[in-house]
């Protein structure tokens, strides 16, 4: 059996072309990695911004619910007082003019 001899047309690349090829491949990979990391940082910054905005909105919702609860309590108290006034007017025979209802917007 004959031993194979290297074919001159298929010889290995020169050391300088191998280094250039290695740099090119790693340069592309590094470029991709930097781009990916940059995108990740942008996403993290946007996520933090949205979390802060959500916290502000949650606080506004809580405040609105608290105000609504207080308004409901105030309305209940007003209804009680109106009922007592009506009862007193009736007891003493006072005719009160019909209450004007506020216009709804």
Secondary structure by P-SEA (a helix, b strand, c coil): ccccccccccccccaaaaaaaaaaaaaaaaaaaaaaaaaaaaaaaaaaaaaaaaaaaaaaaaaaaaaaaaaaaaaaaaaaaaaaaaaaaaaaccccccccccccc
